[in-house]
Amino acid sequence: MGAPFAVAGCILAMSFGILAGEAGLTDVEAVIFSAIVFAGSAQFASVSIIAGGGGAGAAVAAATLMNSRFLPMSAAVGPSFSGGPLKRAAKGQTVVDASWALSSRGDGTFDEALLLGASAIAYFSWVTGTAVGAIWGDRLGDPDALGLDAIFPAFFFGLLLNELRSRRARGVAALGTALALALVPFTPAGVPVLVASLASLAGLTRRARAEVLERQEAEGEPR
């Protein structure tokens, strides 16, 4: 199930490899960057800041903000992992957007094997794609001319469609979108994503409250 997204991620990584070279990173630096960070939005934000003359501190801050969405995502998937706290924390390092969305069962739980497998495929394709873009980018041409710039938003739109299966999910998506769009013109890169992720926490809180009420009704307890 993760293969189609891994293919899209590989093409997107090729675009990153090209842009990283244009920003001044060497081929080795670009590949190591992808191998360690493994987060498309954060990496694109970082190289954009570097290419624009920004410092390393600003690039790191932007990447941190962009990746802040993994906090609520990890909190949601944590209970579905087997093992003790340290083992679950280690598995949590594999969570990426595609594997998180694909492994969701729709009831608040996640398929651990599917998540880990999808992340492994995505990691290999991301690092490989970066290497191809960094090393042979001059032969591939301009990423925008090839249409590679459209892959990033299309990738996340595909993930979003997979999640919009319930009224609650659609409501959370609408709230997150509204928050992000309202903040984009006035805040630094990453801040809209961080604030929009609060919508997912609101949805999680409402679902937890609903589950408590359902359990109380089943057990005949007063609300």
matplotlib code that plots the C-alpha trace (Angstrom):
import matplotlib.pyplot as plt

x = [0.0, 2.9, 4.5, 2.6, 3.4, 7.0, 7.2, 5.8, 8.2, 11.1, 10.2, 9.8, 13.2, 14.8, 13.4, 14.9, 18.3, 18.3, 17.3, 19.8, 22.6, 21.3, 21.4, 25.0, 24.9, 27.3, 25.9, 27.0, 25.5, 22.2, 22.0, 23.1, 20.5, 17.7, 19.0, 19.0, 16.0, 13.7, 11.0, 10.2, 8.5, 11.2, 14.0, 12.4, 11.9, 15.5, 17.1, 14.8, 16.1, 19.7, 19.2, 17.7, 20.8, 19.4, 21.5, 21.7, 19.7, 16.8, 16.8, 16.8, 14.0, 11.8, 12.5, 11.5, 8.3, 7.4, 8.0, 5.9, 3.0, 4.6, 3.9, 0.1, 0.6, 2.9, 0.6, -2.2, -0.2, 1.7, -0.9, -1.0, 2.7, 3.7, 6.5, 7.7, 8.1, 11.6, 10.6, 7.5, 9.6, 12.0, 9.2, 7.8, 10.9, 9.6, 6.3, 5.9, 2.8, 2.1, 2.7, 0.6, -2.3, -2.1, -2.0, -4.9, -7.8, -10.3, -11.2, -8.3, -6.0, -3.2, -1.7, 1.8, 3.2, 1.7, 3.1, 6.6, 6.6, 5.4, 7.9, 10.8, 9.8, 9.4, 12.8, 14.6, 12.9, 13.5, 17.2, 17.6, 15.6, 17.7, 20.9, 19.6, 18.6, 21.8, 24.2, 22.4, 20.2, 21.9, 20.8, 17.2, 16.6, 14.6, 12.3, 9.5, 9.7, 9.3, 6.3, 8.1, 6.9, 3.3, 4.1, 4.5, 1.0, -0.5, 1.2, -0.4, -3.8, -3.8, -3.2, -5.9, -8.5, -7.7, -8.5, -11.8, -14.0, -16.0, -17.9, -15.5, -12.4, -13.9, -14.6, -11.1, -9.6, -11.8, -10.7, -7.0, -7.2, -8.9, -6.3, -3.4, -4.7, -5.4, -1.8, 0.2, 0.3, 1.5, 3.6, 7.0, 7.0, 6.0, 3.8, 0.6, 1.3, 1.9, -1.3, -3.4, -2.3, -4.1, -7.3, -6.4, -6.0, -9.5, -10.9, -9.1, -10.4, -14.0, -13.7, -12.3, -15.2, -17.7, -16.1, -16.3, -20.0, -20.7, -19.0, -20.9, -24.2, -23.3, -22.4, -25.4, -23.2, -24.3, -22.7]
y = [0.0, 2.4, 1.8, 4.5, 7.1, 6.0, 6.5, 10.0, 10.6, 9.5, 12.0, 14.7, 13.8, 14.2, 17.8, 18.3, 17.0, 19.5, 22.4, 21.5, 21.7, 25.1, 26.2, 25.4, 21.9, 19.3, 15.9, 14.2, 16.9, 16.6, 12.8, 12.9, 15.6, 13.4, 10.3, 12.1, 14.5, 12.4, 15.1, 16.8, 19.9, 20.7, 20.0, 22.2, 25.0, 24.8, 24.9, 27.7, 29.8, 28.9, 29.7, 33.1, 34.0, 32.9, 31.4, 27.9, 29.0, 30.2, 27.1, 24.9, 26.9, 26.6, 22.9, 22.4, 24.3, 22.4, 19.1, 20.1, 18.3, 15.0, 15.7, 15.2, 12.5, 10.5, 11.0, 9.4, 6.4, 5.7, 3.5, 1.2, 0.3, -2.8, -2.9, -0.7, 3.1, 3.0, 0.5, 2.6, 5.8, 4.1, 3.0, 6.5, 7.8, 6.1, 8.0, 10.0, 11.5, 8.8, 5.8, 7.5, 8.1, 4.7, 2.7, 4.5, 2.0, 4.9, 4.2, 5.9, 2.9, 2.1, -0.9, -1.1, -3.5, -1.4, 1.8, 0.4, -1.2, 1.9, 4.1, 1.7, 1.9, 5.7, 6.1, 4.1, 5.9, 9.4, 8.9, 7.3, 10.1, 12.7, 11.0, 10.9, 14.6, 15.8, 13.8, 13.9, 17.0, 19.0, 16.3, 16.3, 20.0, 22.6, 21.0, 23.6, 23.0, 19.3, 19.8, 18.4, 21.5, 20.2, 16.8, 18.2, 19.6, 16.7, 14.3, 15.8, 16.3, 12.5, 11.8, 14.2, 12.5, 9.2, 10.6, 12.4, 9.4, 10.7, 13.9, 14.5, 14.2, 16.6, 19.1, 18.9, 19.2, 22.3, 23.9, 23.2, 24.6, 27.8, 28.3, 27.7, 30.0, 32.8, 32.7, 32.2, 35.9, 37.0, 34.3, 32.6, 29.2, 26.4, 28.4, 27.8, 24.1, 24.1, 26.0, 24.0, 20.8, 22.0, 21.2, 17.5, 17.7, 19.3, 16.4, 13.9, 15.5, 15.4, 11.8, 10.8, 12.6, 10.8, 7.4, 8.2, 9.1, 5.9, 3.7, 5.4, 4.8, 1.2, 0.7, 2.7, 5.4, 9.0, 11.5]
z = [0.0, 0.6, -2.7, -4.7, -2.1, -2.1, -5.8, -5.4, -2.6, -4.7, -7.4, -4.8, -3.3, -6.8, -6.8, -3.3, -4.5, -7.3, -5.1, -2.5, -5.0, -6.2, -2.5, -2.2, -0.6, -1.9, -3.2, 0.0, 2.2, 0.4, 0.8, 4.5, 5.1, 3.7, 5.5, 8.9, 8.7, 6.4, 6.3, 3.0, 4.2, 6.7, 4.2, 1.5, 4.0, 5.2, 1.7, 0.7, 3.7, 2.9, -0.8, 0.2, 2.3, 5.7, 8.4, 9.8, 12.9, 10.9, 8.8, 11.9, 13.5, 10.3, 10.1, 13.7, 13.3, 10.1, 11.9, 15.0, 13.4, 14.4, 18.1, 17.9, 15.2, 17.5, 20.5, 18.5, 17.2, 20.4, 22.1, 19.0, 19.2, 21.1, 23.7, 26.5, 26.5, 24.9, 22.2, 21.4, 21.3, 18.9, 16.6, 16.8, 14.9, 11.8, 11.6, 8.5, 6.9, 4.4, 6.7, 9.5, 7.1, 5.5, 8.7, 10.3, 10.9, 11.1, 14.8, 16.4, 16.2, 13.8, 12.1, 13.5, 10.8, 7.9, 9.4, 9.9, 6.4, 4.6, 6.4, 5.4, 1.7, 1.9, 3.6, 0.9, -1.9, -0.3, 0.2, -3.2, -4.9, -3.2, -4.4, -8.0, -7.9, -6.3, -8.5, -11.9, -11.3, -14.1, -16.6, -15.3, -15.9, -14.1, -11.5, -12.2, -15.9, -15.3, -13.1, -10.0, -8.0, -8.2, -6.6, -3.1, -2.7, -4.7, -2.4, 0.7, -1.0, -1.7, 2.0, 3.0, 0.7, 2.4, 5.8, 4.9, 5.6, 8.6, 9.4, 12.3, 10.1, 7.6, 10.4, 11.8, 8.3, 7.6, 10.9, 10.3, 6.8, 8.0, 10.7, 8.3, 5.6, 8.1, 9.4, 6.2, 5.3, 8.7, 10.3, 9.5, 7.7, 10.0, 12.4, 10.4, 10.4, 14.2, 14.9, 12.4, 14.1, 17.2, 15.3, 15.4, 19.2, 19.4, 17.3, 19.5, 22.7, 21.3, 20.4, 23.8, 25.4, 23.2, 24.1, 27.8, 27.5, 25.5, 28.1, 30.9, 29.1, 28.6, 32.2, 33.5, 35.1, 35.6, 33.3]

ax = plt.figure().add_subplot(projection="3d")
ax.plot(x, y, z, "-o")
ax.set_aspect("equal")
plt.show()
